[in-house]
């Protein structure tokens, strides 16, 4: 319905809108592995905070 609307340059606007949707899909596609990596790192850091150090561990400087 929008493509058939009586507005000037409707086809060009539709093309731009379609391209923007494709670009956003690409951003989403690449953001997923980045977000998973961030969550994995956060879980590892949280595990380090929860796990008490060993009494025989040498303190790091």
C-alpha positions as CSV (number, residue, x, y, z in Angstrom):
1,X,0.0,0.0,0.0
2,X,2.8,2.4,0.8
3,X,4.6,1.7,-2.4
4,X,1.5,2.5,-4.4
5,X,0.8,5.7,-2.5
6,X,0.4,9.0,-4.5
7,X,3.5,10.6,-3.1
8,X,6.4,11.9,-5.2
9,X,9.5,9.7,-5.3
10,X,7.8,6.9,-3.4
11,X,9.8,4.2,-5.1
12,X,13.1,5.9,-4.2
13,X,12.0,6.3,-0.6
14,X,10.9,2.6,-0.5
15,X,14.4,1.6,-1.8
16,X,16.1,3.7,0.9
17,X,13.8,2.2,3.6
18,X,14.6,-1.3,2.4
19,X,18.3,-0.7,2.4
20,X,18.2,0.7,5.9
21,X,16.4,-2.4,7.1
22,X,19.1,-4.6,5.5
23,X,21.8,-2.5,7.2
24,X,20.1,-2.8,10.6
25,X,19.9,-6.6,10.0
26,X,23.7,-6.7,9.4
27,X,24.3,-4.7,12.6
28,X,22.2,-7.1,14.5
29,X,24.0,-10.1,12.9
30,X,27.4,-8.8,13.9
31,X,26.2,-7.6,17.4
32,X,25.1,-11.0,18.5
33,X,28.6,-12.6,18.7
34,X,30.0,-9.4,20.3
35,X,27.3,-9.5,23.0
36,X,27.8,-13.2,23.7
37,X,31.5,-12.5,24.1
38,X,30.8,-9.7,26.6
39,X,28.5,-11.9,28.6
40,X,31.1,-14.7,28.6
41,X,33.8,-12.4,29.9
42,X,31.4,-10.9,32.5
43,X,30.5,-14.5,33.7
44,X,34.2,-15.4,34.1
45,X,34.9,-12.1,36.0
46,X,32.0,-12.8,38.2
47,X,33.2,-16.3,38.9
48,X,36.6,-14.9,39.9
49,X,34.9,-12.6,42.4
50,X,32.7,-15.3,43.9
51,X,35.5,-17.9,44.2
52,X,37.7,-17.2,47.2
53,X,41.4,-17.3,46.6
54,X,43.3,-20.3,47.7
55,X,45.1,-19.9,51.0
56,X,48.3,-21.1,49.4
57,X,48.0,-18.7,46.4
58,X,50.8,-16.2,46.0
59,X,49.4,-12.7,45.9
60,X,49.9,-10.9,42.5
61,X,51.4,-7.5,42.4
